[in-house]
Amino acid sequence: MTKTFYLACFLGVPLVAACSSDAAEPKHRTQEPPVDDDFPVPLAEGIAPVPPMGWNSWNQLGCGVTAERVRATADAMVESGMAEAGYQYINIDDCWSLAERDADENLQAAPNFPEGIAAVADYVHERGLKLGIYGDRGTATCGGRAGSSGYERKDAETFAEWGVDYLKYDNCASDPDVIEEEYTTMGDELGATDRDIVYSLCAWNFYEWGTRVGQLWRTTSDIRPTWESVTTNMAINKAYAAYSGPNGWNDPDMLEVGVEKFDNVVERLTDVEARAHFSVWAIMSAPLIAGNDLVYMMEREPEIREILTNKDVIAINQDALGYQGVPVRTSGSESELEVWAKPINESGGRAVVLLNKGEMPAEMSVEFADIGLAAGRAIVTDLWAHTGLGTHRDRFTAMVEPHEGKTLKVKGNELAPPKGEKFLSDLTWTYAANGLGPIERDMTNGASFSADGDPIAIRGQTYEKGLGVGSPSVVVFRLARACTRFTADVGIGDETLGAGSVVFRVFADGEKLFDSDIVTGESEPVSVDLDLTGLRQLKLVTTTTDDGKSWDRAVWADARIECAP
């Protein structure tokens, strides 16, 4: 299977109050930004151009899943309005099958699915939905049922014959030395069937190979319905933002909105926490896979239904650009205040979430320059209250309650086209995501803090200008058809003492213009010289090739563009 890389960043949440310095300007001064032919971008081709949306049985039902509960959930997904809001997958997790195969070595449905999986698939399809199933690359699933190791072709054909549309493929009872081989084998076999089956890698240790194999891949350990678990998973997932994009999504695990237990222990997010959780998963372009009891929700929990069907927040997640939102500013005594953001598919459009992970209310601001907008006015909308918050100059400020995520749409102006010859380190980017700390200007990537890198040197050759990144990374610049040439020397900084391995890639308007192959800490600088004539956007990407990510300090040295005066 193949996937095209587009990357993403930035999120949104509702607001309660605006401070005097950011007070809304009078309505008569509200202006729509000028028309920009860079937008809209059409939806990418492929079987997962936007993050999958659906439901999974595990978090609420575990091994208590039955055909009857799955059918009832499919009905509830339609009747609750979730299907209309975009949810389409009904995913059966572990414990649907027996531990033994039949006489012909086929997988067998357990007694909790007395009519088999195909009958359930038919029921789900009749309601306009799709069916997902669970499998494992090892000899057994995590629940002790039959695994697919050595049976990949047979099982892929069986899933296709049953009408399965989505496979969550786990990693239990398996050999770690053949993880890439076994996941790739199942991916190839799914691709060889006559059915489009979304492939979800529950692998954690995916690196670059996983992005070539599946449409989504787990980045975190199992989530549970606590604020600590939610914030831990979002913190881990953000480091992999550069891997995310249409037909390939980072998966920080399922939604815990409305889930009320974990391993038979009663745990539950507050409604405020649930909205923040949903908002951050939306801005991270994470799969929106609900894990709660949809039947109970429909009958007794209108507040949970309201969260899961908020179409304005869902639109952030399903945006065609496919950027994964990331924190653009962090503050607070324990770095508990985060401003998340990402570009969306309209000129001057950004999604923003003001996230307060702490225990005290806090005044938080989004600086429009931090989210890649030109200086000046922007229109702000609260996506939970569904109300306009007026026009604001250069920033928006609001009070954010503990564990709240205020979700916003900001509509301003894109940056003006660059003029003349410019070093990229002197320009404002429209989007950036970095595997370790911030992207550095005119120094190498150090650690988690700004300006903690070293002077740029690659194999003894020094450079005054450049961008220092920690792979995986992506940084995007607006060209607006004004530029003709991009040049740089790329390599790994000398501070790694020869360690590290990175691949450098350059994209423009969705097309790959340059691929370095593997560059190591012992490689000489690689020169890049590319024609940018008539192109709208420049995207610089680095990916890590092994588990030595801590040494993947990549440098775009002397990176510059030549543009019209």
C-alpha positions in Angstrom: 0.0 0.0 0.0 1.1 3.5 -0.6 0.5 6.9 1.0 1.1 10.5 0.2 2.6 12.7 2.9 0.9 15.9 3.7 1.4 17.2 7.2 -0.6 19.1 9.7 -0.8 21.3 12.7 -3.1 23.4 15.0 -6.5 23.1 16.9 -9.5 24.9 18.4 -11.7 25.2 21.5 -14.5 27.6 22.9 -13.9 30.9 24.8 -15.5 32.5 27.7 -14.1 36.0 28.0 -12.0 38.4 26.0 -9.5 40.7 27.8 -9.5 44.4 27.3 -6.3 44.4 25.3 -8.0 42.0 22.8 -11.5 43.4 22.9 -13.5 42.8 19.8 -13.4 45.7 17.3 -16.7 47.2 16.2 -18.7 45.0 13.8 -18.5 47.5 11.0 -14.7 47.0 10.9 -15.0 43.2 10.3 -13.5 42.4 6.9 -13.2 39.2 4.9 -9.6 38.5 3.8 -8.9 38.9 0.1 -9.4 35.9 -2.3 -6.4 33.6 -2.3 -6.2 31.0 -5.2 -4.0 28.7 -3.1 -7.3 27.5 -1.6 -9.3 25.3 -1.4 -7.2 22.2 -1.9 -9.2 19.2 -3.2 -9.6 16.1 -1.1 -6.7 13.6 -1.7 -7.4 10.3 -3.4 -7.1 7.1 -1.4 -9.1 5.1 1.1 -8.3 7.3 4.1 -8.0 10.9 2.8 -9.2 12.2 6.2 -8.9 10.5 9.6 -11.3 7.6 10.0 -14.3 8.2 12.3 -16.3 5.4 14.0 -16.7 3.3 17.1 -14.7 0.5 18.7 -16.1 -2.1 21.1 -13.1 -2.5 23.4 -13.1 0.4 25.9 -16.7 -0.1 27.0 -17.3 -3.8 26.3 -14.0 -5.6 26.3 -14.5 -9.3 25.8 -18.2 -8.8 26.5 -18.8 -7.8 22.9 -21.6 -9.6 21.1 -23.3 -9.5 17.7 -26.4 -8.1 19.4 -24.5 -5.3 21.0 -22.8 -4.5 17.7 -26.1 -4.3 15.8 -27.6 -2.1 18.5 -24.6 0.2 18.3 -25.0 0.5 14.5 -28.6 1.5 15.0 -27.6 4.0 17.7 -24.9 5.5 15.5 -27.5 6.3 12.9 -30.3 7.3 15.2 -28.1 9.5 17.4 -26.9 11.7 14.5 -23.3 10.4 14.7 -23.5 8.9 11.2 -24.8 12.2 9.8 -21.9 13.9 11.6 -19.3 11.7 9.8 -18.9 8.5 11.8 -19.0 5.4 9.6 -17.0 2.5 11.1 -18.4 0.0 13.6 -15.2 -1.8 14.7 -15.3 -5.1 16.6 -12.2 -5.5 18.8 -10.7 -8.6 20.3 -12.7 -11.7 21.5 -14.9 -12.1 18.4 -13.2 -15.3 17.4 -12.1 -18.7 18.7 -8.6 -19.7 19.7 -8.7 -22.6 17.2 -9.1 -22.5 13.4 -11.5 -24.8 11.6 -10.5 -27.9 9.7 -9.6 -25.8 6.7 -7.5 -23.5 8.9 -10.0 -20.6 8.6 -10.7 -18.2 11.5 -13.9 -19.0 13.3 -16.4 -16.7 15.0 -17.0 -17.4 18.7 -20.5 -18.2 20.1 -21.0 -14.5 20.9 -21.3 -14.1 17.1 -23.6 -17.1 16.4 -24.4 -16.2 12.8 -20.8 -15.2 12.0 -19.2 -11.9 11.0 -20.6 -11.7 7.5 -24.1 -11.5 8.8 -23.1 -8.6 11.1 -21.3 -6.9 8.2 -24.5 -7.1 6.2 -26.5 -5.5 9.0 -24.0 -2.7 9.4 -23.8 -2.1 5.6 -27.6 -1.9 5.3 -27.4 1.1 7.6 -24.9 2.9 5.4 -22.0 2.1 7.7 -18.8 0.1 7.5 -17.5 -2.8 9.5 -14.1 -3.1 11.2 -12.5 -6.2 12.7 -9.6 -7.0 15.0 -6.6 -9.2 14.2 -3.1 -9.8 15.4 0.2 -10.4 13.6 1.3 -13.0 16.2 0.3 -16.5 16.9 -2.5 -15.3 19.2 -4.4 -12.1 19.9 -4.0 -10.2 23.2 -7.2 -12.0 24.3 -5.8 -15.5 23.5 -7.7 -16.0 20.2 -6.2 -17.1 16.9 -3.5 -14.8 15.4 -2.7 -14.4 11.8 1.1 -15.1 11.7 1.6 -17.4 8.7 -2.0 -17.0 7.7 -2.0 -13.5 6.3 -3.2 -14.3 2.8 -6.0 -16.6 4.0 -7.2 -14.2 6.7 -7.1 -11.1 4.4 -9.2 -13.0 1.9 -11.5 -14.1 4.6 -12.0 -10.5 5.9 -12.7 -9.4 2.3 -15.2 -12.2 1.8 -17.0 -11.3 5.0 -17.3 -7.6 3.9 -14.8 -6.1 6.4 -13.8 -2.5 5.7 -11.2 -1.9 8.4 -8.6 -4.0 10.1 -7.1 -3.1 13.5 -4.0 -5.3 13.6 -2.4 -5.9 17.0 1.0 -6.9 18.2 0.7 -9.6 20.9 2.3 -13.1 21.0 4.7 -12.0 18.2 8.4 -11.9 17.3 9.8 -8.4 17.6 12.5 -9.2 15.1 10.0 -9.5 12.2 7.6 -6.7 13.1 8.1 -4.8 9.9 8.0 -8.0 7.8 4.8 -9.3 9.3 2.9 -6.0 9.2 4.0 -5.5 5.6 2.9 -8.9 4.6 -0.6 -8.4 5.9 -0.7 -5.0 4.2 0.2 -6.5 0.9 -2.4 -9.2 1.3 -5.1 -6.7 2.1 -4.1 -4.7 -0.9 -4.3 -7.8 -3.1 -8.0 -8.4 -2.3 -10.8 -6.9 -4.3 -12.0 -4.8 -1.3 -10.8 -1.5 0.1 -9.8 -2.3 3.7 -8.4 0.5 5.9 -5.3 -0.9 7.7 -4.7 0.2 11.3 -1.3 -0.7 12.7 -1.5 -1.3 16.5 2.3 -1.4 16.5 3.7 1.6 18.5 7.2 1.0 17.1 6.4 2.0 13.5 9.0 4.6 12.4 9.1 5.2 8.7 8.2 1.7 7.6 4.8 1.9 9.1 3.9 5.0 7.1 4.5 3.0 3.9 2.3 0.1 5.0 -0.9 1.3 6.8 -3.4 4.2 6.8 -3.0 4.8 10.5 -0.6 3.6 13.2 -0.7 3.7 17.0 1.8 6.1 18.6 1.0 5.6 22.3 0.1 3.0 24.9 -3.5 2.2 25.7 -5.6 5.2 26.7 -7.9 5.2 29.7 -10.7 7.6 30.8 -8.6 9.9 33.0 -7.2 13.4 32.4 -3.7 12.1 33.1 -3.9 9.4 30.4 -5.4 11.8 27.9 -2.7 14.4 28.3 0.0 11.8 28.4 -1.1 10.4 25.0 -1.4 13.8 23.4 2.1 14.7 24.6 3.6 11.5 23.0 1.6 11.9 19.8 2.7 15.4 19.1 6.3 14.4 18.5 5.2 12.4 15.4 3.2 15.2 13.7 5.5 15.2 10.7 4.3 11.7 9.8 0.7 12.6 9.6 -1.3 13.5 6.5 -3.9 12.3 4.0 -4.0 8.4 3.9 -1.6 8.1 6.8 -2.6 9.2 10.4 -1.0 9.2 13.8 -3.3 7.3 16.2 -3.1 8.3 20.0 -5.8 5.7 20.7 -9.5 5.8 20.9 -11.8 8.6 22.3 -12.7 8.3 26.0 -15.6 10.7 25.7 -18.5 9.1 27.8 -16.5 6.0 28.7 -17.1 5.1 32.3 -14.7 2.3 33.2 -11.4 0.7 32.5 -10.5 -2.9 33.6 -13.6 -2.9 35.7 -12.5 0.2 37.6 -14.9 3.2 37.4 -13.2 6.1 35.8 -14.7 8.9 33.8 -13.7 12.3 32.3 -15.7 15.4 33.3 -17.7 17.0 30.5 -15.1 19.9 30.5 -12.3 17.3 30.1 -14.2 15.4 27.5 -14.7 18.5 25.3 -11.0 19.3 25.6 -10.1 15.7 24.8 -12.3 15.7 21.7 -10.9 19.1 20.6 -7.3 18.1 20.9 -7.9 14.8 19.0 -9.7 16.8 16.4 -6.9 19.3 16.0 -4.3 16.5 16.0 -6.0 15.0 13.0 -6.3 11.8 15.0 -8.8 9.1 14.1 -12.1 9.9 15.9 -13.0 6.4 17.2 -15.6 6.6 20.0 -15.4 4.0 22.7 -18.5 4.7 24.8 -21.9 2.9 24.9 -23.8 4.6 22.1 -27.1 3.1 23.1 -26.9 4.4 26.6 -25.6 7.8 25.3 -28.6 8.1 23.0 -31.1 7.4 25.7 -29.5 9.2 28.7 -26.5 11.3 27.9 -27.4 14.2 25.6 -24.3 16.1 26.7 -22.0 13.3 25.4 -24.0 13.1 22.2 -23.5 16.9 21.8 -19.7 16.6 22.2 -19.4 13.7 19.7 -21.6 15.3 17.1 -20.1 18.9 17.1 -19.8 19.4 13.4 -17.7 22.5 13.7 -15.0 20.7 15.7 -15.3 17.6 13.5 -14.6 19.8 10.5 -11.2 20.7 12.0 -10.4 17.0 12.1 -11.8 16.2 8.6 -10.0 19.1 6.9 -8.6 18.2 3.5 -5.2 19.7 4.2 -4.6 17.0 6.8 -2.1 18.9 9.0 -1.7 17.6 12.5 -2.1 20.4 15.0 0.8 21.1 17.4 1.5 23.4 20.3 2.8 26.7 19.0 3.3 28.3 22.4 3.7 26.8 25.9 3.7 28.7 29.1 2.9 28.4 32.8 5.0 27.4 35.8 4.8 23.7 34.8 4.3 24.2 31.0 0.6 23.4 31.6 -0.7 26.1 29.2 -0.6 25.2 25.5 -1.8 27.0 22.4 -2.4 24.4 19.7 -3.0 25.3 16.1 -3.1 24.1 12.5 -3.9 25.6 9.1 -7.3 24.7 7.5 -8.4 24.6 3.9 -9.3 28.2 3.4 -7.3 31.3 2.9 -6.2 32.7 6.3 -8.0 29.9 8.1 -6.6 28.4 11.3 -8.0 26.1 14.0 -6.8 26.9 17.5 -7.2 25.3 20.9 -6.3 27.1 24.1 -5.6 24.2 26.4 -5.2 24.6 30.2 -3.9 21.3 31.6 -3.4 22.8 35.0 -5.5 23.2 38.1 -6.1 26.9 38.1 -7.9 29.3 35.7 -5.5 31.1 33.4 -5.6 33.9 30.9 -4.3 32.6 27.6 -3.7 34.3 24.2 -3.1 33.1 20.7 -0.7 35.4 18.8 -1.7 35.5 15.2 2.0 35.6 14.2 2.5 32.2 16.0 -0.1 30.5 13.7 1.5 31.8 10.4 -0.9 34.7 9.8 0.0 38.2 8.7 -0.1 41.0 11.2 -3.4 42.8 11.6 -7.0 41.8 12.2 -8.6 38.4 12.3 -12.1 37.1 12.9 -12.5 34.7 15.8 -15.3 32.1 16.2 -16.0 29.9 19.3 -16.6 26.4 17.9 -18.3 25.0 21.0 -20.7 27.9 21.6 -21.1 28.3 17.8 -20.8 32.1 18.1 -18.7 34.8 16.6 -16.3 36.6 19.0 -15.6 39.6 16.8 -12.5 40.9 15.0 -9.3 41.1 16.9 -5.9 42.7 16.2 -2.7 40.6 16.3 -4.0 38.3 19.1 -7.0 36.9 20.9 -7.1 36.5 24.7 -9.5 34.6 27.0 -9.8 33.1 30.4 -9.5 29.3 30.3 -10.7 27.1 33.1 -8.8 24.1 34.5 -8.7 21.1 32.1 -10.6 23.2 29.5 -9.8 23.5 25.8 -11.2 26.6 24.2 -11.7 25.7 20.5 -11.6 28.5 18.0 -11.6 29.2 14.3 -9.4 32.2 13.4 -9.8 33.8 10.0 -7.1 36.3 9.0 -4.7 37.0 6.2 -2.1 34.7 4.8 1.5 36.0 4.8 2.5 38.1 1.8 4.6 36.4 -0.9 8.4 36.6 -0.2 10.4 39.0 -2.2 14.0 38.9 -3.5 16.5 36.4 -2.1 15.7 35.3 1.4 17.1 32.8 3.9 14.3 30.6 5.2 15.5 31.2 8.7 14.6 34.9 8.3 11.0 34.1 7.1 7.8 33.2 9.0 6.6 29.8 8.2 2.9 28.9 7.8 3.2 25.5 9.6 6.0 23.6 11.5 6.2 20.5 13.5 9.3 19.1 15.1 10.1 15.8 16.9 12.1 17.4 19.7 11.4 21.0 20.9 11.1 23.9 18.5 12.7 24.2 15.1 15.7 26.4 15.5 16.8 29.4 13.4 20.5 29.6 12.5 21.6 26.9 14.9 21.1 23.2 15.3 18.2 21.6 17.2 19.2 21.2 20.8 16.6 19.7 23.1 13.2 20.7 24.3 13.8 24.5 24.7 14.2 27.4 22.3 17.7 28.5 21.3 19.5 25.6 23.0 21.3 24.4 19.9 24.9 24.7 18.6 26.4 26.7 15.7 25.7 24.9 12.5 28.6 22.6 11.3 28.4 19.6 9.0 31.6 17.5 8.7 33.6 20.6 9.7 31.9 22.9 7.2 30.3 25.8 9.1 27.3 27.8 8.2 25.9 31.0 9.6 22.3 30.5 8.4 19.9 27.5 8.4 17.1 25.6 10.1 17.9 23.0 12.8 15.3 20.3 13.3 14.9 17.1 15.3 13.5 14.4 13.0 10.7 13.7 12.2 10.0 17.3 11.2 8.2 19.4 8.7 8.2 23.1 7.9 6.1 24.9 5.3 6.6 28.2 3.6 4.2 30.1 1.4 5.6 30.9 -2.1 2.4 32.2 -3.8 4.0 31.6 -7.3 6.5 34.4 -6.5 9.7 32.3 -6.3 12.0 30.5 -8.8 14.7 28.6 -6.9 15.5 26.8 -3.6 19.0 25.9 -2.5 20.5 24.3 0.6 23.1 22.0 2.0 21.6 19.2 4.1 23.1 16.9 6.7 23.4 16.0 10.4 25.1 18.4 12.7 28.6 17.6 14.0 27.4 17.7 17.6 26.1 14.1 17.2 29.7 12.9 16.8 28.8 10.8 13.7 25.5 9.4 15.1 22.0 9.6 13.6 20.3 8.8 10.3 17.8 11.0 8.5 16.0 11.2 5.1 15.5 14.8 3.7 12.7 15.4 1.3 11.4 18.5 -0.4 7.8 18.8 -1.6 6.0 21.6 -3.4 2.2 21.7 -4.1 2.0 18.0 -3.1 4.8 16.8 -5.5 8.1 15.4 -4.2 11.0 17.4 -5.7 13.9 15.9 -3.8 14.8 12.8 -1.8 18.2 12.5 -0.2 18.0 8.8 0.6 19.6 8.0 4.0 22.0 10.6 5.3 24.0 9.6 8.4 26.0 11.5 11.0 29.1 10.6 8.9 27.8 11.8 5.6 29.2 14.9 3.8 26.7 17.7 3.2 24.2 17.0 0.3 23.5 19.9 -2.0 19.9 20.7 -3.0 19.1 23.0 -6.0 15.4 23.1 -7.1 13.3 25.0 -9.6 10.2 26.6 -7.8 8.8 28.5 -10.7 5.0 28.8 -10.5 4.7 26.9 -7.2 2.5 27.9 -4.3 4.0 26.1 -1.3 7.4 24.7 -0.2 7.5 21.9 2.4 10.7 20.6 3.9 10.4 17.2 5.6 12.9 15.0 7.5 12.1 11.5 8.8 14.0 9.2 11.1 15.1 5.8 9.7 15.6 3.8 13.0 15.1 4.0 16.7 18.1 6.3 17.2 15.8 9.4 17.0 17.7 11.2 19.8 20.6 11.7 17.5 18.7 12.7 14.4 19.6 16.4 14.5 19.1 17.4 10.9 20.1 20.8 9.4 18.8 22.6 6.3 22.0 24.7 6.1 22.1 28.0 4.0 18.5 27.2 3.0 17.3 30.1 0.8 14.8 30.9 -1.9 15.0 33.3 -4.8 11.8 35.2 -5.5 10.6 38.2 -7.6 11.7 41.6 -6.3 
